[in-house]
């Protein structure tokens, strides 16, 4: 909603002074607000890549300098609203059925209850994933058989 401006007070001297003060305070307000905005503007994750200029007159593409990485490979940009990842940890988003998610949550809760809450949720999840990874061959075979059955070749 725009701010309603009042007419200047009566008298030319007062009106001139009020207009100058209003213009100056408006400029100060714009400067102050724009500086606040700049604090919250996200930094670009990587600078724009320069247009390659190789090969140049007589130079071969093999002589082109190696492109410098735009950011260190071991440093991923972090979302501004998340905590930094602990050393040796990462966040992953996985899509799964509701039933699988419920079963996973139930298994984690069972592990935590059995250990008196001394095992963290991420440690329980890591142990469950490791157990599943150890059975990759059996899971692959079972899924392959399901696919063949669904295709009618089974």
Buried (B, 14 or more C-beta within 10 A) or exposed (E): EEEEEEEBEEEEEEEEEBEEEEEEEEEEEEEEEEEEEEEEEEEEEEEEEEEEEEEEEEEEEEEEEEEEEEEEEEEEEEEEEEEEEEEEEEEEEEEEEEEEEEEBEEBBEEBBEEEEEEBEEEBBBEBBEEEEEEEEEEEEEEEEEEEEEEEEEE
